[in-house]
Amino acid sequence: MGLVLVTGGAGFIGSAVVRALRARGDAVRVFDALRTGGERAHLAGLELELVVGDIRDEGAVCAAMDGVDACLHLAAESHVSRSLGDPRGFIGVNVDGTAAVLAAARRVGLPRLLHMSTDEVFGAAPPGVAFGVGDRHRPGNPYAASKAAAEALIWAWRHSFDLPVAMVRTTNNYGPRQHAEKAIPCWVRMAVEQGVVVIHGDGSPTRDWLAVEDCAAGLLAALDHFEPGAVDHLAGRDPRSNRAVAEAVAALCGGAPVRCGPARPGQDAAYALDDRASRARLGWAPCTNFAEGLAATVVWHAARCARR
């Protein structure tokens, strides 16, 4: 494929994508600020070029795009709770950063730009409903709103400038290297260090879980089947309540009790994506059994806690 640029490539999902690209022999350039979630250690042992920079810096992004054949735009702030306290910061990275990527792509004549979005742009899914690619956005928190705004920019540049862009939305990812603030790593840390797991509210909200390696495979499939204007959904089709996942984590950590804490503001009851058309178009489906994937994830994060 030539040279692939991955923005946010030192992060949780980004580094999984980079490993998948390198495993099949693609040359990779990573652009990452190495701040929240982005770590050099995530790229250890991989042959690639790392450019440290701010995604909002159009000149730096433009320079990083020099000579690349495709860009996967994954750089983002992605934690709902932090977005409640710092909405402007999320708008800066997710909206202004995407605008800089789009402007740079137009300047250099980038052949392919694949943008990663989230199921949260649709807001809460009613019981039995999985959102299709064209359903209405109803973001329920600042993070989701910033990602919906980024999507609007994607389609504006596509319509106005005929930019070759496509997009993938995914459900909740889990796996090794995820930032400690996220649900599963946070629950592991509480179980290991405090002997108790505290969840938001009663834990009834449900999330659809997708192993990060399966997500990376789906993103590469979308890149390989790139069509300007295409939108694909990647879903685990494995919805579970937060309490059920927390209890599974606690059991894997020796049986720590699970307790209810204050409900989190802005929390939606459920997210769900309809990915049937994308599975057919991309020839993709998740391969990871959730119980096995969760067990491996808990082992990784528990070991990291032990090293602290």
C-alpha positions as semicolon CSV with decimal commas, in nm:
position;residue;x (nm);y (nm);z (nm)
1;M;0,000;0,000;0,000
2;G;0,293;0,235;0,046
3;L;0,318;0,476;0,339
4;V;0,024;0,508;0,580
5;L;-0,009;0,795;0,828
6;V;-0,192;0,717;1,153
7;T;-0,287;1,019;1,363
8;G;-0,315;0,923;1,728
9;G;-0,108;0,616;1,641
10;A;0,057;0,593;1,984
11;G;-0,281;0,563;2,156
12;F;-0,488;0,260;2,249
13;I;-0,670;0,197;1,921
14;G;-0,408;0,374;1,712
15;S;-0,125;0,150;1,828
16;A;-0,334;-0,160;1,757
17;V;-0,390;-0,029;1,403
18;V;-0,017;0,041;1,366
19;R;0,072;-0,313;1,478
20;A;-0,176;-0,455;1,228
21;L;-0,034;-0,242;0,947
22;R;0,324;-0,340;1,027
23;A;0,229;-0,706;1,058
24;R;0,124;-0,708;0,694
25;G;0,425;-0,508;0,579
26;D;0,290;-0,154;0,535
27;A;0,522;0,140;0,601
28;V;0,383;0,355;0,883
29;R;0,423;0,711;1,002
30;V;0,264;0,798;1,336
31;F;0,156;1,151;1,431
32;D;0,082;1,183;1,802
33;A;0,103;1,447;2,075
34;L;0,205;1,180;2,331
35;R;-0,037;1,322;2,585
36;T;-0,353;1,153;2,715
37;G;-0,337;0,787;2,617
38;G;-0,047;0,823;2,373
39;E;0,275;0,653;2,483
40;R;0,601;0,570;2,307
41;A;0,590;0,235;2,487
42;H;0,282;0,138;2,285
43;L;0,501;0,139;1,972
44;A;0,800;-0,042;2,122
45;G;0,968;-0,285;1,884
46;L;0,788;-0,155;1,575
47;E;0,974;-0,020;1,274
48;L;0,806;0,313;1,193
49;E;0,847;0,689;1,189
50;L;0,711;0,882;1,486
51;V;0,626;1,251;1,450
52;V;0,539;1,423;1,777
53;G;0,299;1,711;1,722
54;D;-0,036;1,874;1,796
55;I;-0,321;1,764;1,571
56;R;-0,449;2,125;1,569
57;D;-0,126;2,243;1,402
58;E;-0,216;2,239;1,032
59;G;0,143;2,299;0,922
60;A;0,274;2,007;1,127
61;V;-0,002;1,778;1,001
62;C;0,064;1,889;0,644
63;A;0,433;1,805;0,681
64;A;0,345;1,465;0,828
65;M;0,125;1,392;0,525
66;D;0,412;1,445;0,283
67;G;0,447;1,139;0,062
68;V;0,177;0,929;0,228
69;D;-0,071;0,716;0,034
70;A;-0,342;0,713;0,300
71;C;-0,422;0,858;0,642
72;L;-0,623;0,702;0,922
73;H;-0,738;0,990;1,142
74;L;-0,773;0,847;1,492
75;A;-0,636;1,132;1,704
76;A;-0,904;1,240;1,953
77;E;-0,995;1,310;2,312
78;S;-1,238;1,035;2,402
79;H;-1,336;1,022;2,769
80;V;-1,694;1,125;2,848
81;S;-1,632;1,214;3,213
82;R;-1,341;1,445;3,130
83;S;-1,545;1,607;2,854
84;L;-1,798;1,717;3,116
85;G;-1,532;1,919;3,293
86;D;-1,345;2,040;2,984
87;P;-1,582;2,068;2,686
88;R;-1,367;2,333;2,516
89;G;-1,062;2,109;2,530
90;F;-1,251;1,830;2,353
91;I;-1,381;2,071;2,091
92;G;-1,025;2,190;2,034
93;V;-0,880;1,847;1,967
94;N;-1,177;1,671;1,807
95;V;-1,319;1,958;1,601
96;D;-1,029;2,197;1,539
97;G;-0,795;1,899;1,503
98;T;-1,016;1,738;1,240
99;A;-1,042;2,073;1,058
100;A;-0,659;2,088;1,049
101;V;-0,640;1,732;0,913
102;L;-0,893;1,812;0,642
103;A;-0,717;2,132;0,542
104;A;-0,382;1,954;0,529
105;A;-0,526;1,668;0,325
106;R;-0,661;1,916;0,074
107;R;-0,331;2,104;0,054
108;V;-0,121;1,793;-0,018
109;G;-0,378;1,617;-0,238
110;L;-0,406;1,317;-0,006
111;P;-0,546;1,016;-0,196
112;R;-0,735;0,860;0,096
113;L;-0,848;0,989;0,436
114;L;-1,029;0,750;0,668
115;H;-1,184;0,914;0,976
116;M;-1,274;0,720;1,291
117;S;-1,591;0,816;1,476
118;T;-1,808;0,660;1,746
119;D;-2,148;0,510;1,816
120;E;-2,203;0,790;2,069
121;V;-2,286;1,048;1,800
122;F;-2,636;0,894;1,784
123;G;-2,702;0,928;2,154
124;A;-2,895;0,666;2,349
125;A;-3,033;0,372;2,152
126;P;-3,393;0,276;2,239
127;P;-3,446;-0,088;2,336
128;G;-3,405;-0,315;2,036
129;V;-3,270;-0,038;1,811
130;A;-2,928;-0,041;1,641
131;F;-2,847;0,276;1,450
132;G;-2,781;0,267;1,077
133;V;-2,520;0,477;0,900
134;G;-2,765;0,753;0,805
135;D;-2,961;0,787;1,128
136;R;-2,997;1,120;1,303
137;H;-2,731;1,241;1,545
138;R;-2,845;1,316;1,901
139;P;-2,520;1,340;2,101
140;G;-2,580;1,332;2,474
141;N;-2,252;1,467;2,615
142;P;-1,973;1,707;2,509
143;Y;-1,747;1,427;2,384
144;A;-2,020;1,287;2,160
145;A;-2,109;1,635;2,041
146;S;-1,747;1,706;1,944
147;K;-1,734;1,384;1,742
148;A;-2,064;1,467;1,570
149;A;-1,924;1,809;1,483
150;A;-1,611;1,646;1,341
151;E;-1,833;1,428;1,122
152;A;-2,008;1,740;0,995
153;L;-1,672;1,881;0,889
154;I;-1,585;1,556;0,713
155;W;-1,896;1,573;0,497
156;A;-1,864;1,947;0,437
157;W;-1,513;1,898;0,295
158;R;-1,635;1,601;0,092
159;H;-1,922;1,803;-0,056
160;S;-1,740;2,134;-0,098
161;F;-1,397;2,020;-0,213
162;D;-1,455;1,662;-0,336
163;L;-1,203;1,543;-0,078
164;P;-1,157;1,163;-0,083
165;V;-1,278;1,091;0,270
166;A;-1,458;0,796;0,427
167;M;-1,559;0,716;0,782
168;V;-1,588;0,430;1,029
169;R;-1,791;0,433;1,350
170;T;-1,725;0,173;1,618
171;T;-1,872;0,052;1,944
172;N;-1,681;0,034;2,276
173;N;-1,329;-0,102;2,238
174;Y;-1,143;-0,292;2,509
175;G;-0,802;-0,454;2,537
176;P;-0,441;-0,403;2,648
177;R;-0,286;-0,053;2,645
178;Q;-0,616;0,126;2,710
179;H;-0,584;0,441;2,921
180;A;-0,633;0,390;3,294
181;E;-0,929;0,631;3,304
182;K;-1,146;0,401;3,090
183;A;-1,400;0,165;3,247
184;I;-1,232;-0,176;3,233
185;P;-0,878;-0,057;3,326
186;C;-1,031;0,155;3,604
187;W;-1,223;-0,141;3,743
188;V;-0,912;-0,360;3,731
189;R;-0,712;-0,097;3,919
190;M;-0,980;-0,062;4,187
191;A;-1,007;-0,438;4,229
192;V;-0,630;-0,485;4,255
193;E;-0,541;-0,180;4,463
194;Q;-0,854;-0,118;4,671
195;G;-1,021;-0,460;4,685
196;V;-1,353;-0,318;4,564
197;V;-1,503;-0,209;4,231
198;V;-1,726;0,100;4,236
199;I;-1,949;0,161;3,934
200;H;-2,153;0,463;3,821
201;G;-2,507;0,432;3,953
202;D;-2,663;0,087;3,942
203;G;-2,459;-0,026;3,641
204;S;-2,764;-0,081;3,423
205;P;-2,640;0,109;3,113
206;T;-2,530;-0,132;2,841
207;R;-2,239;-0,110;2,600
208;D;-2,150;-0,318;2,296
209;W;-1,792;-0,445;2,337
210;L;-1,540;-0,490;2,055
211;A;-1,186;-0,618;2,105
212;V;-0,934;-0,360;1,989
213;E;-0,760;-0,608;1,761
214;D;-1,093;-0,676;1,586
215;C;-1,151;-0,302;1,553
216;A;-0,806;-0,260;1,399
217;A;-0,879;-0,537;1,149
218;G;-1,205;-0,362;1,056
219;L;-1,031;-0,028;1,004
220;L;-0,774;-0,191;0,776
221;A;-1,056;-0,358;0,582
222;A;-1,223;-0,018;0,540
223;L;-0,892;0,124;0,416
224;D;-0,846;-0,165;0,172
225;H;-1,204;-0,124;0,043
226;F;-1,184;0,254;0,049
227;E;-1,462;0,438;-0,130
228;P;-1,490;0,818;-0,104
229;G;-1,803;0,903;0,094
230;A;-1,844;0,554;0,240
231;V;-1,954;0,506;0,600
232;D;-1,898;0,176;0,777
233;H;-2,001;0,049;1,119
234;L;-1,795;-0,193;1,329
235;A;-1,990;-0,355;1,613
236;G;-1,920;-0,638;1,852
237;R;-2,290;-0,732;1,869
238;D;-2,222;-0,829;2,230
239;P;-2,410;-0,582;2,452
240;R;-2,359;-0,620;2,825
241;S;-2,454;-0,406;3,122
242;N;-2,179;-0,213;3,293
243;R;-2,252;-0,404;3,612
244;A;-2,215;-0,742;3,438
245;V;-1,877;-0,645;3,294
246;A;-1,761;-0,499;3,626
247;E;-1,862;-0,819;3,803
248;A;-1,670;-1,025;3,546
249;V;-1,364;-0,805;3,600
250;A;-1,399;-0,837;3,979
251;A;-1,425;-1,216;3,954
252;L;-1,111;-1,231;3,740
253;C;-0,933;-1,020;4,002
254;G;-1,013;-1,256;4,288
255;G;-1,374;-1,176;4,367
256;A;-1,370;-0,814;4,477
257;P;-1,718;-0,683;4,566
258;V;-1,897;-0,451;4,322
259;R;-2,065;-0,146;4,474
260;C;-2,284;0,129;4,333
261;G;-2,159;0,486;4,333
262;P;-2,305;0,815;4,215
263;A;-2,458;0,813;3,867
264;R;-2,247;0,986;3,603
265;P;-2,395;1,297;3,440
266;G;-2,451;1,264;3,067
267;Q;-2,458;0,885;3,071
268;D;-2,672;0,725;2,800
269;A;-2,857;0,401;2,870
270;A;-2,731;0,215;2,563
271;Y;-2,541;0,249;2,236
272;A;-2,582;0,019;1,938
273;L;-2,475;0,012;1,572
274;D;-2,622;-0,184;1,283
275;D;-2,313;-0,314;1,100
276;R;-2,472;-0,576;0,874
277;A;-2,401;-0,388;0,550
278;S;-2,044;-0,313;0,655
279;R;-1,971;-0,675;0,743
280;A;-2,086;-0,776;0,396
281;R;-1,900;-0,495;0,217
282;L;-1,574;-0,535;0,405
283;G;-1,575;-0,911;0,456
284;W;-1,512;-0,844;0,824
285;A;-1,643;-0,981;1,153
286;P;-1,503;-0,987;1,508
287;C;-1,299;-1,294;1,598
288;T;-1,246;-1,246;1,971
289;N;-1,463;-1,424;2,226
290;F;-1,551;-1,164;2,492
291;A;-1,478;-1,386;2,793
292;E;-1,134;-1,477;2,657
293;G;-1,060;-1,121;2,545
294;L;-1,165;-0,978;2,881
295;A;-0,949;-1,229;3,070
296;A;-0,642;-1,133;2,864
297;T;-0,722;-0,766;2,912
298;V;-0,750;-0,802;3,289
299;V;-0,418;-0,987;3,305
300;W;-0,245;-0,707;3,111
301;H;-0,387;-0,425;3,322
302;A;-0,336;-0,610;3,651
303;A;0,030;-0,661;3,561
304;R;0,061;-0,290;3,489
305;C;-0,087;-0,211;3,830
306;A;0,172;-0,440;3,990
307;R;0,454;-0,248;3,817
308;R;0,338;0,092;3,945
